[in-house]
Amino acid sequence: MDNKQQAVRENYARISYEIAQAADKSGRKPEDIAFMAVTKTVDPVYVNEAIDCGISLLGENRVQEWQSKRDAYRAGIPVDFIGALQSNKVKYLIGSIRLIHSVDRMSLAQEIDRQAAKHGIIQDILLEVNIGGEDTKSGIAPAELPALLTQVGELPNVNVKGLMTIPPPCSDTRFLEAMEELFLRTKEADPARMQILSMGMSDDYAQAIEHGSNLVRVGSALFGARDYSKQ
Ligand SMILES: *Cc1c(COP(=O)(O)O)cnc(C)c1O
């Protein structure tokens, strides 16, 4: 085992402990919170180390990178897609991806529906919300959510399981609070479809859980800083 594998082990243990504590603080059990390992730029050796530690969900950002690495991952691990997604790439995901987190427009949902129908499956998705209202980020505005939920609800091969967000970097918790409120409000009107709140990354996973998240997406805190130069 090299130093980096050892570091993944230590990081995994620390993050799991903090997730369990945050779950407890918010009246839930550790097993109610999904701990996703975000694999972008990470060599499969370290991804497999995380799986050996107990990680049971992977998150992929780029279709091509995932295709080049997937055969090197331990068999049987579920993979979610969390990156910006072009409609013409959807066909590569359907049938292999558990949950697509980044659906932010009807045209994309329609393409997922079309490809899922071809495979004879129903694809689970999340709707991505741009909770900080940032121009540079994908995701729909909170005000657009009810209309998109209604429209997507009419697609027979797509099943909305909840919401995802990437809040702006922020020293306080105002965006986490805003997202928690939006999720709870949406869940009151639509309890069957609002099961997952995908929120929280390396810098804020514990706080995100305290604000209702039940799926945290952790990259650099688990694997170390990303090295994009090798891409
Ligand atoms: C990269 C990425 C993450 C993980 O980011 P870290 O800060 O390294 O934990 C989570 N979610 C999405 C959508 C990402 O692109």
Ligand as a Chemical Component Dictionary entry (heavy atoms), coordinates in Angstrom:
data_LIG
# 
_chem_comp.id                   LIG 
_chem_comp.type                 NON-POLYMER 
_chem_comp.pdbx_formal_charge   0 
_chem_comp.three_letter_code    LIG 
# 
loop_
_chem_comp_atom.comp_id 
_chem_comp_atom.atom_id 
_chem_comp_atom.alt_atom_id 
_chem_comp_atom.type_symbol 
_chem_comp_atom.charge 
_chem_comp_atom.model_Cartn_x 
_chem_comp_atom.model_Cartn_y 
_chem_comp_atom.model_Cartn_z 
_chem_comp_atom.pdbx_ordinal 
LIG C1 C1 C 0 -15.988 17.831 -8.106 1  
LIG C2 C2 C 0 -17.391 17.741 -7.615 2  
LIG C3 C3 C 0 -17.667 17.385 -6.276 3  
LIG C4 C4 C 0 -16.597 17.116 -5.248 4  
LIG O1 O1 O 0 -15.879 18.277 -4.963 5  
LIG P1 P1 P 0 -14.867 18.324 -3.701 6  
LIG O2 O2 O 0 -14.914 19.744 -3.266 7  
LIG O3 O3 O 0 -13.544 17.905 -4.204 8  
LIG O4 O4 O 0 -15.398 17.401 -2.675 9  
LIG C5 C5 C 0 -18.989 17.276 -5.901 10 
LIG N1 N1 N 0 -20.006 17.513 -6.757 11 
LIG C6 C6 C 0 -19.780 17.859 -8.043 12 
LIG C7 C7 C 0 -20.941 18.095 -8.934 13 
LIG C8 C8 C 0 -18.475 17.986 -8.503 14 
LIG O5 O5 O 0 -18.262 18.344 -9.772 15 
# 
loop_
_chem_comp_bond.comp_id 
_chem_comp_bond.atom_id_1 
_chem_comp_bond.atom_id_2 
_chem_comp_bond.value_order 
_chem_comp_bond.pdbx_ordinal 
LIG C1 C2 SING 1  
LIG C2 C3 SING 2  
LIG C2 C8 DOUB 3  
LIG C3 C4 SING 4  
LIG C3 C5 DOUB 5  
LIG C4 O1 SING 6  
LIG O1 P1 SING 7  
LIG P1 O2 DOUB 8  
LIG P1 O3 SING 9  
LIG P1 O4 SING 10 
LIG C5 N1 SING 11 
LIG N1 C6 DOUB 12 
LIG C6 C7 SING 13 
LIG C6 C8 SING 14 
LIG C8 O5 SING 15 
# 
